[in-house]
Amino acid sequence: MALGGVGTTPLALDISAGLARGINDDALEAVGRRVRAACTDVPSDLNATSDYRREMAVQYGQRAISSAGGRTASQSRSPRAASGPRVRKIAPGAIGGALRTAIELSVNGSDQRVEADNRMVLADLLRDVMGLTGTHIGCGTGSCGAARAR
């Protein structure tokens, strides 16, 4: 199994031994444990936490193995349901799986308190939430943090 986006370099895992007796729920759980153990340097960024990326690698890996073995979703019990949730709980006020945070800031000498999606870029907060449309993104993506407010 090859995994990308879960470390500084792509990972290649030999999972053939875990599937030697066929593709069943125990084999899928073993694949999940193997993927979790291999994903040790998963990065976090504005788009996803390392825990989320690790769990998605597990889910996608298990789905790929199930599909390759001809199993449908109805033939597989959910590995997550069998052993309980493995990802962090989302706090009340969450939207689209992302936490929101109350932020206090001073813009142009005016103290403001806003609530924003944690994935939001500062320029988008200033433009879309606070209505300061004179704000421009310096690098074209907003990831550099170079925003200029008027």
For each residue, the residues with C-beta under 8 A, 3 or more apart:
1: 12 13 15 31 35 61 64 65
2: 10 11 12 13
3: 6 7 10 11 12 13 35 38 39 57 61
4: 10 11
5: 53 57
6: 3 11 39 42 53 54 57
7: 3 10 11 39 40 41 42 43
8: 41 43
9:
10: 2 3 4 7
11: 2 3 4 6 7 38 39
12: 1 2 3
13: 1 2 3 34 35 38
14: 17
15: 1 18 19 30 31 34 65
16: 19 20
17: 14 20
18: 15 27 30 31 34
19: 15 16 22 23 27 31 65 69
20: 16 17
21: 24 27
22: 19 27 69
23: 19 27 28 65 66 68 69 71
24: 21 27 28
25: 28 29 76 77 79 82
26: 29 30
27: 18 19 21 22 23 24 30 31 65
28: 23 24 25 31 32 62 65 66 76 79
29: 25 26 32 33 79 82 83
30: 15 18 26 27 33 34
31: 1 15 18 19 27 28 34 35 58 61 62 65
32: 28 29 35 36 58 61 62 79
33: 29 30 36 37
34: 13 15 18 30 31 37 38
35: 1 3 13 31 32 38 39 54 57 58 61
36: 32 33 39 54 58
37: 33 34 40
38: 3 11 13 34 35
39: 3 6 7 11 35 36 42 53 54 57
40: 7 37
41: 7 8
42: 6 7 39 50 51 53 54 57
43: 7 8 50 53
44: 48 49 50 53
45: 48
46: 119 121 143
47: 119
48: 44 45 52 53 56
49: 44 52 53 88
50: 42 43 44 53 54
51: 42 54 55 87 88
52: 48 49 55 56 87
53: 5 6 39 42 43 44 48 49 50 56 57
54: 6 35 36 39 42 50 51 57 58
55: 51 52 58 59 86 87
56: 48 52 53 59 60
57: 3 5 6 35 39 42 53 54 60 61
58: 31 32 35 36 54 55 61 62 79
59: 55 56 62 63 80
60: 56 57 63 64
61: 1 3 31 32 35 57 58 64 65
62: 28 31 32 58 59 65 66 76 79
63: 59 60 66 67
64: 1 60 61 67 68
65: 1 15 19 23 27 28 31 61 62 68 69
66: 23 28 62 63 69 71 72 73 75 76
67: 63 64 70 71
68: 23 64 65
69: 19 22 23 65 66
70: 67
71: 23 66 67 75 76
72: 66 75 76
73: 66 76
74:
75: 66 71 72
76: 25 28 62 66 71 72 73 79
77: 25 81 82
78: 81 82
79: 25 28 29 32 58 62 76 82 83
80: 59 83 84 85 86
81: 77 78
82: 25 29 77 78 79
83: 29 79 80 86
84: 80
85: 80 89
86: 55 80 83
87: 51 52 55
88: 49 51
89: 85
90: 94 97 99
91: 94 99
92:
93: 99 100 115
94: 90 91 97 98 99 100
95: 98 100 117
96: 117
97: 90 94
98: 94 95 117 118 119
99: 90 91 93 94 117 118
100: 93 94 95 115 116 117 118
101: 115 116 118
102: 113 114 115
103: 113 114 115 116 125
104: 111 112 113
105: 111 112 114
106: 109 110 111 112
107: 110 112 126 130 132 149
108: 149
109: 106
110: 106 107
111: 104 105 106
112: 104 105 106 107 130
113: 102 103 104
114: 102 103 105 125 129 130
115: 93 100 101 102 103
116: 100 101 103 120 125 129
117: 95 96 98 99 100 120
118: 98 99 100 101
119: 46 47 98
120: 116 117 124 125 129
121: 46 124 125 137 142 143 147
122: 125 126 142 145 147
123: 126 127 135 136 137 142 147
124: 120 121 127 128 129 142
125: 103 114 116 120 121 122 128 129 130
126: 107 122 123 129 130 132 135 147 149
127: 123 124 130 131 132 133 135
128: 124 125 131
129: 114 116 120 124 125 126
130: 107 112 114 125 126 127
131: 127 128
132: 107 126 127 135 149 150
133: 127
134: 149 150
135: 123 126 127 132 147 148 149 150
136: 123 147 148
137: 121 123 140 141 142 146 147
138: 144 146 147 148
139: 142 143 144 146
140: 137
141: 137 144
142: 121 122 123 124 137 139 145 147
143: 46 121 139
144: 138 139 141
145: 122 142
146: 137 138 139
147: 121 122 123 126 135 136 137 138 142
148: 135 136 138
149: 107 108 126 132 134 135
150: 132 134 135
